[in-house]
Amino acid sequence: MSESAAHDARPLKGRPRVSDAVAGISYGIPEGWTAGDEEGLIPGFTSSVTRRMDAEGGSIVLAGKGEAVTRDQLRARAESAARSNAEFFYPDGTSRVEQSRAVEVGGRPAHTVVLRTTDKETGGEGHLRLTLVSVDDSRSAFLLGVVHPAGTEEAREADAVVESAGLL
């Protein structure tokens, strides 16, 4: 992973970027966020940026790679991956789809899903956004933003990180 300044029209224009060669994508780093150390990541993720992680919540965007996904499979795979990650990050909670739409990243087909999560014990709400990209005919990549509590400036910043995705 490397960071580089990029000049483009995506969100976070002019901000440093994470270039994740393993996943084949890059994404912006908002002010106040830091790029993570790959060695400390959960298996399945290849890079990350975080705003904060503490007892009251936190914000993280994680990148990863996957197998090939056709345009016709993108919606189902993105929604399934978003639900699976919601179950992982909020094991005692529930989630509901707030948005699911086709997008493009670097001219390639992609799909974005936004979930609102609810912690059953505390009633606190979280925000999860996943974009799955068909990088080429042999692989896919994703960006996953997880923010707790939802409705914060951090959620908007995490969304901007995911929306800033570009292909390497």
N, C-alpha and C positions, 0 to 999 in steps of 0.2 A: 504494500500500500504506500502511496506517496501523496503528498499534498501539492497542488499547483494552483496558481491564480488562473482563472478562465474568463474570457470576455465573450459573453453570449447573451441571448435573450431570455434564458430560463430564470426562474426565481433565484435569488441570492447572487445575482450578477455582480461580478467583481470580487466576490468573497473567495477565500481559499477553498480548494476542493479536495476531497478524498478521491484518489484514483485506485480503484480496486481491480487489479489485473486478474485476480482469480475469478471474480464474478463477471468481469468484463464491463463494469459500469463505473461512472464517477458521479459524485454528488457534492453539493455545496455545504459549507460549514458556517452556520450563522454566528454572529458575534456572541461571545459568551459560551459557546459550545466547544468541546474538545474532541479530537479524534482519539479513538480507543486503541488499545494494544491488542493485536490479533491473538496473542497467546492466551489472554484471559477470556476469550469468547467461548460461548456455548458451542459445541460442535454443530455444524450446519450453517454457521454464520462466518463470514469472511472479513468483515470490517464493521466499524461502528463509529458513531458520534454521540456524545451525551451532553446534556445541559446540567443535570444534577441527578443524584440518586441518594435519597435519604429516607428517614422513617415516615415522612409525610407524602412521599411519592417520588416521581422523577420523570425524566424524558430521555428516550434513547431511540436512535434510528440504527437499524442493523441491515447489512447487506448479505446476500448469499447467492449461491448458484444452484441450478437444478438441471434436470433433463430437458430435452426438447419439448416444446409445447406448440401445437399448431394454433392458428388464429381461432379456429372453431373450438378449441379446448380452453382458451384463455379464461373466459368468464368462470366456468365451472372450477378450474384449477385455482384461480385467484380467490374465489369465494371459499373454497375448501381450505386453502392454506391460511386465509385470514381467520376462519373459525378455529382451525387447529391451533394457531398461535394464541388466540384469545383463551382457549382452554388451557394452554401451557402457562401463560402469564397471569391468568385469573382462574385458577383451578376450582375455586368454590363460587364462581360467578356465572353470570349469563351474558349473552351478547345479542345484539340485533343489528341488522344491516341498515345503515343510514344512507349509503350511496354505493352503487356498483355501476361502473361505466367503462366503455372502451376508450383508450387513449393511445397515443403514439409516443415512443421514446426513441430519439435519434432516427426517426423515419421507420421504425419497426413497430409491429403491433404489440400492444400491451393492454392490461386491464387493471383498474384501480378499484379497491373495495375499502369502504370506511365502516367500521363497527363502533357502536357505543357499548361499552361493557359495564356491568354492574356487579360489585362485590356483594354477595349475599349477606355476609356478616356485618359490614359497615354501611352498606347502601351507597358507598362511594362509587362514582362513575369514572370510567377511563375511556380513552380515545385510542383507537388502533386504525392505522392506514397501511395497506399493503398494495404495492404496485408490482405486478408480475410482467416481465418483458420477454418476448421471444427474441433473444439476441441474434440467433441465426438458426439454421435447420438442425443444429446438433445440440443446442443448449438454451437454457433460459437463465434469467437472473431476477432477483427481487430486492426491493427495499421495503422494510417494515418499520413503521414508526409506532411506538408505544408510549403513551403519556398518561400519568395519573397524578392529580385529578384532571378530568376532562374540562374543556371550556376555558383553558388558561392561554396566556400568550405563548407558553411553551408548546401547546397543541398546534397553534398556528405556525410556529417556527418549525416543528417537526413535519408538518404538512409541506412547508416550503422546501425542506430538505428532500423529501420524497419527490416532490414535483420538479426539483432541480436535476433529476436524473438525466444522465447522458451516457452514451455508449463509448467505449474506448476503441 
